[in-house]
Amino acid sequence: MSSKRTAFATLLGIAALALFADPVLAYESTTEELIRSLNTQLLYMAIPITVLVEGILIYTVWKYRNNDEPKPTKENRRLEISWTIATALVLLVVGYASYGVMADPYVSNAKGEFQPSEDAVEVEVVGQKYLWNYNYEGENVSATGTLVLPKGQDVYLNITSTDWLHAFHVPELGLKQDAIPGAHNTIKTKLTEEGTYQLYCAEYCGVGHSKMLGEVEVVSQQEYQDWLDEQQGNSSA
């Protein structure tokens, strides 16, 4: 029994350490960082569990491969209690890690519980067959196709639709939210890397669905302000 307990203790130790182990990677947004970090932690937990279970399975098959007269397994309460406790602890660790990410406003702000700060950028993203429109709150600026956003600043995207169901999806930034007519679903994020990222509609919306594309262009805060000034100048001309 000591070897079995040692194996379970090792498994739980690895699972606990996985919560604090996160590779140093470059993330394009705070939302992507949270989601990918959670995925990595869960992967680190799943690997030793998989190795342990498959190892036991392979060992058992090999050891009893020539057994022509198998006998019922004897009751072992200590073993049953041990794996029940181990399973419960693993589930608690997974639940704790998942809740910490899913409750973060940069991941879950669908009902808009967290109101934008004064210096945050707020954009209404409107989906329609088969394009994306963007209305910059308080700036008197609207755009189509390319969503320009500043790096290093809180961004609130209020997602809606004018006709039927669409879905705003930027995989590289970890952003995805349904666009529903008559309702606004909010995404909160902070972009950390400049660049251009592909925007898709992730909900089948008709014959032009595959062409309902756009781009998210992340620029410096100065470039963003210059772009706003240019757009405002064009609209007033």
N, C-alpha and C positions, 0 to 999 in steps of 0.2 A: 504493500500500500504506500510505502514511503516514496517510491519512484513515481507513482501516479499523482501523489500530492505535489511532488516537486514539479511534474509536468504542468499541472494546473496552475501552480504558483508562478511558474515561468511565463505561461500564457497570459495570465492576468497582469504580470509586471510589464510585459511588452505592450499590452493594450493600454495600460495607464501611461506609459512613457510616450505612446503614440500621440497623446493629446498635446504634448509639449514639443513634439518633433515636427518641424515644418521646414522644408528645404528653402534656401534663399533663392527666390525666383523673382523675375520682373513681372508685375501684374499691371494690366492696363487700367484697372479701376478698383476701388475699394470693394465693390460688389463681387467682382471676379475673384479677388484675393480671398474673401471670406468663403465663397463657395468652393473654390479649388482647395483651399486649406482643409476644409471639412472633408472633402473627397479623399485627400491624401491621408488624413488621420484615419478615416474609416478603412482605407486600403491597407494601411499598416496594421490595423487590427484584424482584418480579414485574412491576411497572408498567413500568420502563425496558426490561426484557427483552421484554415484549409489544410496546411501542412500537417498539423496534428491529426485531424480527422482522416485525411487520406493515408497518412502513415499507419494509423491503427488499422484501417481497412485493408491496406496492402499486406501488412504483417499478418492479420487474421486469415486472409485468403491463402497466403503462402504457407502458414503454419499448419492449417487444417485442410490443405488441398488433397491429401490422400486419406482423409477420414471418411470411411464408408459407413460408419455407425455413429453419427452425431448424437450428442446427448443435450438435453435442455440446459440452458445457462442457469447456474446456481444464483440464488438471490445474494446480492451484495449491497447492503444498505449504505455502507460507508461510501462506496463508489457512486451510488445513485444520489446520495445527499451532496457529495462533492461536485458532481457535474451539474446538479440543479443550482447550487450556490454559484458556481462558476458562470453558468449561463445567465443567471440573474444579474451578476456583477457586470458582465459584458454588456448586457442590455442597458443597465443603468449608466455606464460610461458612454455608450452610444447615444442614449437619450439626452444626457447632459451636454455632450458636445454638439449635438444637432440643435437642441433648444437654444444654446448660446448663439448659434449662427442664424437660425430661422427667426429669432426674436429681434435681431439687429435691424435698426431702421434702414440700413443700406441694403438689406435683403428683402425685408417684408414691410412695405409701407402702402399696401394695396388700398387701405381705407383712408389714407392721408391723415393718420393720427398725429404725425409730426409735421408741424407747420414750418414753412421755409423761414430762414433767418433773413435779415435785411440785405445782406450781401450775397444771398444765394441767387442762382440763375433759375428762373422758372419758365418752362416752355410747354405750351399746349401742343401735343402731337395728335394730328387728326388723320385718321386713315380713311380712304375712300377708294372706290374702284377706279384705277389701280395705281395709286400713288400716295405719298405721304406729304402732308402740309404741316408747317411749324409756325406757331404764333408765339412770339417772345413777349411774355407778360411785362407790361410797363415800359416797353421800348418802342412800341408802334412799328414793329418789324415783323414781317411774315416772309417765309421762304418755302420752297418746294424742292424735294429731291434730296438735298444735302443739309443735314443738321449740323450746324457749327456750334461747338461748345468749348468753354475754356478749361484748361488744365488746372488742377489744384483748387477747385472751387466747388462747393456743394451745388448740385444740379437736381432740380425736381422736374420730372417729365410727367405731365398730366395727359394720359393716353385716352383717346376717345375715337369714335367713328361717326360718319355722317350717313351711312347706309346700312351695312350689316357687319357681322363679326369679322374682325381682322386680329392680327397679333403682332405687336412690335417686338422684334427679336434681333439683338446684336450679339452673337455668340462670343466674339472675342472680348467683349466688355462684360459678359455675364448678365446681360439685360434681357428680360422677356416679360411681356405683360399683354393681356388681352385688350383689344380696342372694341368697346361695346357701345352701340348707339344709345345716346341719352344718359351715359354714365362716364365718369372719369376715374380711371385707376392710376395711382401715382407710383412712380419709381423715384427713389432717392439714390443718388450715387455721387462719387467724386472720382474724376478721371485723373490718372496719374502718369500717363504716357501720351505724348503727342503722336498723331498719326491719323490715317484714314481707315475706317472700319466699315465692313459691309453690313447693311441693314436689310432684313428680310421680313416678309409677311409670313408668319408661322402657322396661319390658319387658312385652310382652303376657302377661297372666297369667289370662285368663278373661273371663267375661261382665261382671264388675264392674271391669275394668281402668281404664276411663275415669273411674271414680269414686274410684279409689285416690289421693286427693289429701291434702295436708297443708300446713302452713305452718311456716316457720322464722322465729321472732321474735328479732331481735337487739336486746338491751337493754344499758344500762350495767352495769358490774360491780356497782354497789350495787343496782340494780333486780334483777339476777340473784340476788344473795344474798338479797334480800328475798323473791323468788319461791320460792327453795329453802326458806327458813324457813317460809313459808306452807304449802308442800306438805308439809313434815315435820310441821307442826302439825296439818294435816288428817288425815294418816295415823295420828297417835298419838291423835287424839280418838276 
